[in-house]
Amino acid sequence: MNKADVLALLLQYLSDILCHNDFVPELISLIAGSGYELKFFGMLNARLLVLSSLGVQATVTKEFEPLTDGLYSMHLAGRDFNIRIIYAFLQNRQPVLLSAFHEREGKKKTDYSSYIPVAKNRLLQMRKENDNGK
């Protein structure tokens, strides 16, 4: 799939969930032209349904985990991909997708050290925008 096709599908799947402005292009760069787009979207749809229905309690499932400072991780892995999405919740408990990255293979524990500061900054920005009624 090309970037336009991936964007169209992604916007469809994300129509009911908030995302930071940089999240969508970030995710597109990870999956467009990969050959695993449809598998990824099927898994993403399933994860978003769990997140929407369980909220913070989604972390009772193995695909979700709490990180630090109100940040959480969603794991999407298939034979050809291993992607993490960092998300959080706004004051109204609405989930917001903040950052996406490829998880390195062969590690027993994902290294979030370079992604958490970015996600924290994006969350603060979105909370400010939300408080201002944007």
C-alpha positions as CSV (number, residue, x, y, z in Angstrom):
1,M,0.0,0.0,0.0
2,N,1.2,3.5,-0.7
3,K,1.1,6.3,1.9
4,A,-2.3,7.7,0.6
5,D,-3.9,4.2,1.0
6,V,-2.4,3.8,4.5
7,L,-3.5,7.2,5.5
8,A,-7.1,6.6,4.3
9,L,-7.3,3.3,6.3
10,L,-5.6,4.8,9.3
11,L,-8.0,7.7,9.5
12,Q,-10.9,5.2,9.3
13,Y,-9.6,3.1,12.2
14,L,-8.7,6.2,14.3
15,S,-12.0,8.0,13.7
16,D,-13.2,7.5,17.3
17,I,-9.9,8.0,19.1
18,L,-7.7,11.0,19.7
19,C,-4.2,11.1,18.4
20,H,-1.4,13.6,18.7
21,N,-0.9,15.5,15.4
22,D,2.5,13.8,14.9
23,F,1.3,10.3,15.6
24,V,-0.4,9.6,12.3
25,P,2.6,10.6,10.1
26,E,4.8,8.7,12.5
27,L,2.8,5.5,12.2
28,I,2.4,5.9,8.4
29,S,6.2,6.0,8.1
30,L,6.4,2.7,9.9
31,I,3.9,0.7,7.9
32,A,3.4,2.3,4.5
33,G,4.9,0.0,1.8
34,S,5.8,-2.7,4.3
35,G,3.6,-5.4,2.9
36,Y,2.0,-6.1,6.3
37,E,-0.4,-3.2,6.3
38,L,-3.6,-5.2,6.3
39,K,-2.4,-7.6,9.1
40,F,-1.3,-4.5,11.1
41,F,-4.7,-2.8,10.6
42,G,-6.6,-5.9,11.7
43,M,-4.5,-6.0,14.9
44,L,-4.7,-2.3,15.5
45,N,-8.5,-2.4,15.2
46,A,-8.7,-5.2,17.8
47,R,-6.4,-3.3,20.2
48,L,-8.3,-0.1,19.8
49,L,-11.6,-2.0,20.6
50,V,-10.0,-3.3,23.8
51,L,-8.6,0.1,24.7
52,S,-12.0,1.8,24.1
53,S,-13.9,-0.7,26.1
54,L,-11.5,-1.3,29.0
55,G,-9.7,2.0,29.3
56,V,-6.9,1.9,31.9
57,Q,-8.0,-1.7,32.7
58,A,-6.7,-2.8,29.3
59,T,-3.4,-3.4,31.0
60,V,-4.8,-6.7,32.4
61,T,-4.2,-8.1,28.9
62,K,-0.8,-9.0,27.7
63,E,-0.8,-6.6,24.8
64,F,-0.9,-3.6,27.0
65,E,1.4,-2.4,29.8
66,P,1.7,0.5,32.2
67,L,4.9,2.5,31.7
68,T,5.5,5.6,33.9
69,D,3.8,8.9,34.7
70,G,0.4,7.9,33.3
71,L,1.8,6.5,30.0
72,Y,1.0,3.1,28.7
73,S,2.2,0.9,25.8
74,M,0.2,-1.1,23.3
75,H,2.1,-3.9,21.6
76,L,1.3,-5.0,18.0
77,A,3.4,-7.8,16.7
78,G,3.2,-10.2,13.8
79,R,5.6,-12.3,11.9
80,D,6.8,-9.2,9.9
81,F,6.4,-6.4,12.4
82,N,6.8,-5.5,16.1
83,I,5.4,-2.0,16.8
84,R,4.7,-0.2,20.1
85,I,2.3,2.6,20.5
86,I,2.6,4.8,23.6
87,Y,-0.7,6.2,24.8
88,A,-2.2,8.0,27.8
89,F,-5.6,9.3,29.0
90,L,-6.8,12.9,29.1
91,Q,-8.5,14.2,32.3
92,N,-11.9,12.9,31.0
93,R,-10.4,9.4,30.7
94,Q,-10.4,9.6,26.9
95,P,-7.4,7.6,25.4
96,V,-5.0,9.5,23.3
97,L,-2.3,7.9,21.0
98,L,1.0,9.7,21.4
99,S,3.9,7.9,19.7
100,A,4.7,4.8,17.6
101,F,8.0,3.0,17.0
102,H,9.5,-0.3,15.9
103,E,10.5,-2.4,18.8
104,R,14.0,-3.8,18.4
105,E,14.1,-7.6,18.1
106,G,16.1,-9.7,20.5
107,K,15.5,-7.6,23.6
108,K,13.8,-9.1,26.6
109,K,12.5,-5.7,27.6
110,T,11.6,-2.8,25.4
111,D,13.8,0.3,25.8
112,Y,11.4,3.3,26.0
113,S,14.0,5.8,27.2
114,S,14.1,7.8,23.9
115,Y,10.3,7.6,23.4
116,I,8.9,8.5,26.8
117,P,10.1,12.1,26.8
118,V,8.5,12.7,23.4
119,A,5.2,11.1,24.6
120,K,5.2,13.1,27.8
121,N,5.6,16.4,25.8
122,R,2.9,15.4,23.4
123,L,0.6,14.5,26.3
124,L,1.2,17.8,28.0
125,Q,0.5,19.6,24.8
126,M,-2.8,17.7,24.2
127,R,-3.9,18.3,27.8
128,K,-3.3,22.0,27.4
129,E,-5.3,22.1,24.2
130,N,-8.0,20.0,25.8
131,D,-8.2,22.4,28.8
132,N,-8.4,25.4,26.4
133,G,-11.4,23.8,24.6
134,K,-9.5,23.2,21.3
